[in-house]
């Protein structure tokens, strides 16, 4: 989308530099006029979207999916990983945040759990909310049950959602093989 925006932006600047301010309308340039109208309409949409992206709205539309989602892909088999148990938790201890190297048992609150389907996607892990509560979240995957001979008995991904991100969608996939894993923030 960004590439299209840049190309159209360049097209506008080229048109603005080369087009005369007033053109007489004739039958020879009706096609050109229609083309310019289309470009202007598209440009209006893009500049409105760019302006809207720069300003934070006071309220976003109601979500159509949970704000935190995941899926698991088995990279060794080249297919989605079906049947992996998934659990989403949030840090709710009196301490501001969990510390690396410390053992915590009671600080995490379970928000929801599910299992991945044939497409590797988990079911709904949390309630539909408009704004996420900022804080530390953890998604855990029972990978040992899926791959008993693998290196990872389970995988936990811990991430933080800031106040400025509470309206965002967080897709946290797991790319898994018996002896390696990777994750990223998707869309």
ZAMARGU-4260 file (C-alpha; in steps of 0.2 Angstrom, whole numbers, plus 5000, padded with zeros to 4 digits):
<rodrens>
0) 5000/5000/5000 | 5014/5012/5004 | 5022/5009/4987 | 5006/5013/4978 | 5004/5029/4989
5) 5022/5034/4984 | 5019/5030/4966 | 5003/5040/4966 | 5011/5054/4975 | 5024/5055/4962
10) 5011/5055/4948 | 5003/5070/4957 | 5019/5079/4958 | 5023/5076/4940 | 5005/5081/4934
15) 5006/5096/4945 | 5022/5102/4937 | 5018/5098/4919 | 4999/5102/4918 | 4993/5120/4914
20) 4982/5128/4926 | 4967/5129/4914 | 4964/5118/4899 | 4951/5120/4887 | 4939/5105/4886
25) 4939/5097/4868 | 4935/5080/4861 | 4953/5076/4859 | 4957/5078/4878 | 4941/5070/4885
30) 4950/5054/4889 | 4964/5064/4897 | 4951/5073/4908 | 4943/5057/4913 | 4961/5050/4918
35) 4965/5066/4928 | 4948/5064/4937 | 4952/5046/4942 | 4969/5051/4948 | 4962/5066/4958
40) 4949/5055/4966 | 4962/5042/4971 | 4973/5056/4977 | 4960/5063/4988 | 4957/5046/4996
45) 4976/5044/4999 | 4979/5061/5006 | 4963/5059/5017 | 4971/5042/5023 | 4988/5050/5026
50) 4980/5064/5036 | 4970/5052/5046 | 4985/5041/5050 | 4994/5056/5057 | 4981/5060/5069
55) 4975/5048/5083 | 4956/5046/5083 | 4947/5048/5099 | 4938/5032/5095 | 4941/5018/5083
60) 4927/5008/5075 | 4922/4992/5084 | 4934/4978/5081 | 4929/4963/5070 | 4941/4951/5077
65) 4950/4949/5094 | 4964/4962/5096 | 4977/4948/5099 | 4978/4933/5087 | 4991/4919/5083
70) 4994/4905/5071 | 5007/4891/5070 | 5016/4886/5054 | 5026/4870/5054 | 5041/4875/5044
75) 5049/4857/5043 | 5033/4850/5035 | 5029/4866/5026 | 5011/4866/5032 | 5000/4874/5046
80) 5002/4865/5063 | 4985/4858/5068 | 4981/4854/5086 | 4993/4864/5096 | 4986/4870/5113
85) 4988/4889/5115 | 4986/4900/5130 | 4986/4919/5132 | 4990/4927/5148 | 4992/4945/5155
90) 5004/4950/5169 | 4994/4956/5184 | 5005/4956/5199 | 5008/4970/5210 | 5026/4972/5203
95) 5026/4984/5188 | 5033/4970/5176 | 5040/4953/5177 | 5059/4953/5178 | 5071/4942/5167
100) 5077/4928/5177 | 5064/4928/5191 | 5052/4914/5193 | 5034/4919/5194 | 5019/4908/5197
105) 5005/4919/5203 | 5008/4935/5192 | 5000/4929/5176 | 4981/4929/5173 | 4974/4917/5160
110) 4964/4927/5147 | 4960/4912/5136 | 4965/4896/5128 | 4962/4887/5112 | 4970/4875/5100
115) 4975/4878/5082 | 4964/4872/5068 | 4968/4864/5051 | 4975/4881/5045 | 4986/4883/5061
120) 4975/4897/5068 | 4970/4897/5086 | 4952/4900/5091 | 4948/4916/5101 | 4960/4919/5115
125) 4952/4934/5123 | 4936/4943/5124 | 4932/4956/5110 | 4937/4973/5117 | 4938/4990/5109
130) 4954/4995/5118 | 4967/4983/5124 | 4974/4986/5142 | 4992/4991/5140 | 5004/4979/5149
135) 5014/4963/5147 | 5006/4948/5138 | 5012/4930/5136 | 5007/4918/5122 | 5012/4900/5126
140) 5011/4885/5114 | 5011/4867/5120 | 5024/4862/5106 | 5030/4846/5115 | 5013/4837/5113
145) 5013/4842/5094 | 5031/4836/5091 | 5036/4824/5106 | 5054/4821/5098 | 5057/4840/5096
150) 5069/4851/5106 | 5055/4863/5113 | 5043/4856/5126 | 5033/4872/5126 | 5036/4890/5119
155) 5031/4906/5127 | 5032/4923/5118 | 5031/4938/5130 | 5027/4955/5123 | 5022/4972/5129
160) 5008/4983/5123 | 5010/5002/5126 | 4997/5014/5129 | 4999/5021/5112 | 4996/5004/5104
165) 4979/4999/5113 | 4969/5002/5097 | 4981/4991/5087 | 4979/4973/5082 | 4993/4961/5087
170) 4995/4945/5077 | 5009/4935/5085 | 5013/4919/5074 | 5025/4905/5078 | 5035/4897/5065
175) 5041/4880/5072 | 5052/4866/5067 | 5058/4852/5079 | 5074/4861/5082 | 5071/4880/5078
180) 5058/4893/5080 | 5054/4911/5075 | 5041/4924/5078 | 5037/4941/5073 | 5023/4954/5075
185) 5011/4952/5060 | 4996/4961/5055
</rodrens>
